[in-house]
Amino acid sequence: MEHRSLGRTGVSVSNLCLGAMMFGRWGTEDHDESIRIIHRALDAGITFIDTADVYSRGESETIVGKALAGGRREDVILASKVHMPMGDDPNQRGNSRRWIIREVEDSLRRLGTDWIDLYQIHRYDPGTDLDETLGALTDLVRAGKVRYVGHSTFPVSAIVEAQWTARERGRERFVCEQPPYSILTRRIEVDVLPTCARYGMGVIPYSPLAGAGSRAATAPARTPRRRRPTR
């Protein structure tokens, strides 16, 4: 299995990342079958697993946690996300400090771990100050509950603002972006990839077959020429 650096973090990850969106009632409801899939991926050399709190309302995280129990957690770079609605309460979603600090505890419990290697903001929220979000994430990193922070499907303007905010306010910086990218969806080549390259950010393209749930990890982004995602 080929490995690549996650942005400029110095962390090495397998060039293929196992997306866990379809583990649970959104896809494979049999937990034992899902665990077998995860173990097969680990045995094949995959060291990078990406899930989210919203996937089957936490069930995916629970399954991943079960699969990594018994000594397999240490060898995996584990990523999860926060932002999407997790209940009817309007405060059970979004990028506020209140929600992030609360929800990371639930994700850690479901995953059965003391830390998340890469904690990502699932979507940009124009109604929440980026400094509010970065302040909460910085506190989680300093508390040892999160190692690195990233974001998914951020517009270029928000990517730039977040990097500026982190530098000017002394916050943890986002180390990677997770955008959709396939032969049918190549818009990120115009501005997202060059912007990530400028800031030394890694890119974790998802949906390389124009579907949902696939991931391919890349090295620090570079201005692309005829670039296609790894499958």
C-alpha positions as CSV (number, residue, x, y, z in Angstrom):
1,M,0.0,0.0,0.0
2,E,1.4,3.4,-1.0
3,H,1.5,6.1,1.7
4,R,1.3,9.8,1.5
5,S,1.8,12.7,3.9
6,L,-1.4,14.3,5.3
7,G,-0.7,17.9,4.3
8,R,2.4,19.2,6.1
9,T,1.5,17.4,9.4
10,G,4.3,14.8,9.0
11,V,1.7,12.1,9.5
12,S,1.7,9.3,6.9
13,V,-1.5,7.8,5.7
14,S,-2.4,5.1,3.2
15,N,-3.2,6.6,-0.2
16,L,-6.6,5.0,0.1
17,C,-8.9,6.0,2.9
18,L,-11.9,3.8,3.9
19,G,-15.0,5.9,4.0
20,A,-17.5,4.6,6.6
21,M,-20.7,6.4,5.5
22,M,-22.4,3.2,4.5
23,F,-21.8,1.3,7.7
24,G,-25.1,1.1,9.7
25,R,-28.7,1.6,8.6
26,W,-27.7,3.9,5.7
27,G,-26.1,0.8,4.1
28,T,-24.8,-2.3,5.7
29,E,-27.0,-2.9,8.7
30,D,-25.2,-6.1,9.8
31,H,-22.5,-4.9,12.3
32,D,-20.5,-8.1,12.0
33,E,-20.4,-7.7,8.2
34,S,-19.3,-4.1,8.5
35,I,-16.5,-5.0,10.9
36,R,-15.3,-7.8,8.6
37,I,-15.1,-5.1,5.8
38,I,-13.1,-2.8,8.0
39,H,-10.7,-5.6,9.1
40,R,-10.2,-6.7,5.5
41,A,-9.2,-3.1,4.6
42,L,-6.8,-3.0,7.5
43,D,-5.3,-6.3,6.6
44,A,-4.8,-5.0,3.0
45,G,-2.7,-2.1,4.4
46,I,-5.3,0.7,4.7
47,T,-4.4,2.9,7.7
48,F,-6.9,5.7,7.2
49,I,-10.6,5.5,8.2
50,D,-13.0,8.4,7.7
51,T,-16.4,8.5,9.4
52,A,-18.8,11.2,10.8
53,D,-21.2,11.6,13.7
54,V,-24.2,12.0,11.3
55,Y,-23.6,8.7,9.4
56,S,-26.6,6.6,10.5
57,R,-26.9,9.0,13.5
58,G,-23.7,7.7,15.2
59,E,-24.1,4.1,14.2
60,S,-21.2,4.2,11.8
61,E,-18.9,5.6,14.6
62,T,-20.0,2.8,16.9
63,I,-19.2,0.1,14.3
64,V,-15.8,1.6,13.6
65,G,-15.1,1.7,17.3
66,K,-16.0,-2.0,17.6
67,A,-13.8,-2.8,14.6
68,L,-10.8,-1.0,16.2
69,A,-11.2,-2.5,19.6
70,G,-8.7,-5.2,20.8
71,G,-5.5,-3.4,19.9
72,R,-6.1,-2.1,16.3
73,R,-6.7,1.5,17.2
74,E,-3.1,2.5,17.6
75,D,-2.2,1.7,13.9
76,V,-5.1,3.7,12.4
77,I,-5.4,7.4,11.5
78,L,-9.0,7.9,12.5
79,A,-11.1,10.8,11.1
80,S,-14.5,11.9,12.0
81,K,-16.7,15.0,11.4
82,V,-19.1,17.4,13.1
83,H,-21.7,19.8,11.8
84,M,-24.8,18.0,10.4
85,P,-28.0,17.7,12.4
86,M,-28.0,15.1,15.1
87,G,-31.5,15.8,16.5
88,D,-34.5,18.1,16.2
89,D,-33.0,20.7,18.6
90,P,-31.6,23.6,16.4
91,N,-28.5,23.6,18.7
92,Q,-27.7,19.9,17.9
93,R,-25.9,20.9,14.7
94,G,-23.6,23.5,13.2
95,N,-20.1,24.8,14.0
96,S,-20.7,26.6,17.3
97,R,-18.4,26.1,20.3
98,R,-21.3,24.8,22.3
99,W,-22.1,22.0,19.8
100,I,-18.5,21.1,18.9
101,I,-17.4,20.7,22.5
102,R,-20.5,18.6,23.3
103,E,-20.5,16.4,20.2
104,V,-16.9,15.5,20.2
105,E,-17.5,13.7,23.6
106,D,-20.3,11.7,22.0
107,S,-18.1,10.8,19.0
108,L,-15.2,9.7,21.3
109,R,-17.6,7.5,23.3
110,R,-19.1,5.9,20.2
111,L,-15.6,5.3,18.7
112,G,-14.3,3.9,22.0
113,T,-11.2,6.0,21.9
114,D,-9.6,8.8,23.8
115,W,-8.6,10.9,20.8
116,I,-9.6,11.5,17.1
117,D,-6.6,12.0,14.8
118,L,-8.4,14.2,12.3
119,Y,-11.6,16.1,13.4
120,Q,-13.3,17.8,10.4
121,I,-16.0,20.4,10.1
122,H,-18.4,18.7,7.8
123,R,-19.7,21.9,6.0
124,Y,-19.1,25.6,6.2
125,D,-21.6,27.6,8.2
126,P,-21.7,31.3,7.2
127,G,-23.8,32.0,10.3
128,T,-21.0,31.0,12.7
129,D,-17.8,33.1,13.1
130,L,-14.8,31.0,12.0
131,D,-12.9,32.2,15.0
132,E,-15.6,30.7,17.2
133,T,-15.2,27.3,15.5
134,L,-11.4,27.5,15.4
135,G,-11.3,28.5,19.1
136,A,-13.3,25.4,20.1
137,L,-11.1,23.1,17.9
138,T,-7.9,24.6,19.3
139,D,-9.1,23.9,22.8
140,L,-9.8,20.2,21.8
141,V,-6.3,19.9,20.3
142,R,-4.7,21.3,23.5
143,A,-6.8,19.0,25.6
144,G,-5.5,16.0,23.7
145,K,-8.9,14.9,22.4
146,V,-8.1,15.9,18.8
147,R,-4.8,15.8,17.0
148,Y,-5.5,17.7,13.8
149,V,-8.4,19.6,12.3
150,G,-9.8,19.8,8.8
151,H,-12.9,20.7,6.9
152,S,-15.0,19.3,4.1
153,T,-16.6,21.1,1.1
154,F,-15.6,24.6,2.1
155,P,-15.8,27.3,-0.5
156,V,-12.5,28.9,-1.4
157,S,-13.3,32.2,0.4
158,A,-13.8,30.3,3.7
159,I,-10.6,28.3,3.2
160,V,-8.6,31.5,2.9
161,E,-10.5,33.2,5.8
162,A,-9.9,30.2,8.0
163,Q,-6.2,30.2,7.3
164,W,-6.0,33.9,8.0
165,T,-8.0,33.6,11.2
166,A,-5.7,30.8,12.5
167,R,-2.6,32.9,11.8
168,E,-3.8,36.2,13.2
169,R,-5.6,34.8,16.2
170,G,-3.2,32.0,17.2
171,R,-5.6,29.2,16.5
172,E,-5.0,25.7,15.2
173,R,-5.0,25.8,11.4
174,F,-7.0,23.4,9.2
175,V,-4.6,21.0,7.7
176,C,-6.8,19.5,4.9
177,E,-9.9,19.9,2.9
178,Q,-12.2,17.1,1.8
179,P,-14.0,18.0,-1.5
180,P,-16.0,15.9,-4.0
181,Y,-13.9,15.1,-7.0
182,S,-14.5,12.9,-10.0
183,I,-14.3,12.9,-13.7
184,L,-17.8,14.4,-13.6
185,T,-17.1,16.9,-10.8
186,R,-13.8,18.7,-11.5
187,R,-14.6,22.2,-10.3
188,I,-12.1,22.1,-7.5
189,E,-9.3,22.1,-10.1
190,V,-10.1,25.8,-10.8
191,D,-9.6,27.2,-7.3
192,V,-9.8,24.8,-4.4
193,L,-6.8,22.7,-5.3
194,P,-4.5,25.7,-6.0
195,T,-5.7,27.4,-2.8
196,C,-4.9,24.2,-0.8
197,A,-1.5,24.1,-2.4
198,R,-0.8,27.6,-1.5
199,Y,-1.4,26.8,2.2
200,G,0.2,23.4,2.2
201,M,-3.1,21.7,2.9
202,G,-3.8,18.0,2.2
203,V,-6.7,17.1,0.0
204,I,-8.9,14.0,0.7
205,P,-11.2,13.8,-2.4
206,Y,-14.4,11.9,-1.9
207,S,-16.8,10.4,-4.4
208,P,-14.2,9.6,-7.1
209,L,-16.8,7.5,-8.9
210,A,-19.4,10.3,-8.6
211,G,-21.1,8.4,-5.8
212,A,-20.9,8.9,-2.0
213,G,-18.6,7.3,0.6
214,S,-15.4,6.7,-1.3
215,R,-12.2,8.5,-0.3
216,A,-8.7,8.9,-1.7
217,A,-6.0,10.6,0.3
218,T,-3.5,12.9,-1.4
219,A,-0.3,14.5,-0.6
220,P,-0.2,18.3,0.0
221,A,-2.2,19.8,-2.9
222,R,-0.4,21.0,-6.0
223,T,-1.8,23.0,-8.9
224,P,-3.2,20.2,-11.0
225,R,-2.6,19.3,-14.6
226,R,-4.9,16.5,-15.8
227,R,-5.0,15.3,-12.3
228,R,-7.4,12.5,-11.4
229,P,-8.2,11.0,-8.0
230,T,-6.7,7.7,-6.8
231,R,-9.2,4.9,-6.7
